[in-house]
Amino acid sequence: MAPRLESPAFGLPHLGVGIGLRPRHYRDVLTTRSVVPWFEVISENFMGTRGGEGGRPLEILEQVRENYPVVLHGVSLNIGSTDPIRLDYLSRLKWLVRRIEPAWVSDHLCWTGVDGENLHDLLPLPYSSKVVRHVAERVAQVQDVLGRQILLENVSSYLTFMHSEMTEWEFLSEVARCADCGILLDVNNVYVSATNHQFDAREYLNGVPASRVGQLHLAGHDDGGSLLIDTHDRPVSRQVWELYEYAIERLGPINTLIEWDDKLPSLPKLLEEAARARRIQESVLGRAVSQRAAAR
Amino acid sequence: MDAPFLNAPPLADLQRWLRWIITDPRGVDAALAGQAGEVDAGWIESEPKPRQLGMVVATPTASSVARVGIYASGYFWRLHDALAADFPGVREILGAGRFQRLAAEYLIKHPSRSPNLADLGCSFSRFSLDRELREEFPFLPDLASLEWSIHLSLLAPRGRGSALTSVGAGDWSSARLRLDPTVRLLTTEWAVASFWRRIFAKSRPAAPQRRRQWLLVYRDDVWVQVKAVTRPQWSALLRLQQGCPLGWVCEQLAAESRGSHLRIREWFRRWISSGLISGVELAA
């Protein structure tokens, strides 16, 4: 397969390789004009407390937004729950979207709570056509309220269900197709879940529709012995870098983000990870150009 | 994929059962075995039926119990860490083990019902401490209350009111000054403000004394500030926050503080320059 020169990227602007904006780096980001082209932030961290409007973190985000594109990445949409979509949450998200004008908005293909209780974790769903319909209807509701399409991210998982009818990548692709939303493909999550559930990570990447993938995530994971754990607390592993290169070959130069949440390194160290992702994109692109030239 | 499993449970049943097993404070093994554990039996939620463990795929590398256990452990530590971040002084004073136990009990009684982890600690300062903790750390609810006020101030929006310069000389008495939304006023029975500062200076302070404090918490351009003020000053700020007319607030302040007009004017000047007053409403 010849590497792709262009990426459809779900019609999103091409921003390159960004990093997550975290409090430890606020000062560095505000006082130095760094080389990172864009930031992703956790939406909920800028909504403030109940009934509030964001406070100091939002003030900082607005200063960052003056100089950089920003993407909103949520963790509490609870799109797979059997609870009704929380309209109070959705209206706060919509308010934040209006205020920040993000390049795009994403959340996770999972459930985070039920019966009004929030577990603040990204819990897996059974992969069935019934659940596809359930989630797709809810995504449509969210997109109607926000007035824009969203991206849904595949999560790392530590369990699967006996009654799943399809693979995870078929499920993700079907939800995206039925809901007409985009995909945020987390390459580390693909690797972690592939190891935990013993499937082929490349088959996963081959099975996802390139036209719907708008962003990639890269992160570090921990080897918990019998299972890999998605920890976001260390550099991207060699295996995930290899898988990323394969993803770029297949999908093209997709917007990529380095996720690092715990045991955060200095900003320069984090930027080294972003630079490595950029070099891989450039290398794959270079090969694609050479192959195209040789074919002429 | 294999043929679909014929007896697929309703998604709601599956999610309810998983919520129960993941949040059960006894741990996955003890909860499945119906063991009492260390937690008061009255606090334990009964298992939703039917049991859904059989729906979780087990492999030679990890059993279904081990797989569910990853989520149970992740749940507790994620919420524990959120509480520890919002109540760093309480965490420091109690130490790891006792804070962990307090967090576990709190999460049983006050599970998160908000999409935002920032709301998790809203009942923490009111949460009744067990007898052992209350005897050893009687100031703990005050310390928690101060830390929650700091958290709320940090996450409050900055006020955007009318400029004070727009007020005519004859309108001041009936005007209502609007306190900035970042302002929090609290009283404590124990002198926890200086104690809290010393914790963050990394010096292990002596336990705070039982002495009533009137505390003003607000956010300046950079961060949250905590000040102990006099009772009359605190009362004046509270009356402003409640929307009382400025003239009446000043009369009360003068009577309660026996302060000169010059002194009261200086207090107002300081409050305005510190950003405590974000606007003014004029009587119709």
Interface residues (C-beta under 8 A of the other chain):
Chain A: E44 N45 M47 G48 T49 R50 G52 E53 G54 G55 R56 P57 L58 E59 S76 N78 S81 T82 R86 Y89 W111 T112 G113 V114 D115 G116 E117 N118 L119 H120 D121 L123 L125 P126 S128 K130 V131 H134 Y158 L159 T160 F161 M162 H163 S164 E165 M166 T167 N196 H197 Q198 G224 S226 L227 I229
Chain B: M1 P4 F5 N7 A8 P9 L11 A12 L14 Q15 R16 L18 R19 I22 T23 G54 M55 V56 V57 T59 T61 A62 S64 A66 R67 V68 I70 Y71 G74 Y75 R78 L79 A82 P111 S112 R113 S114 P115 N116 L117 A118 D119 C122 H151 L152 S153 L154 L155 A156 P157 R158 T182 R219 W223
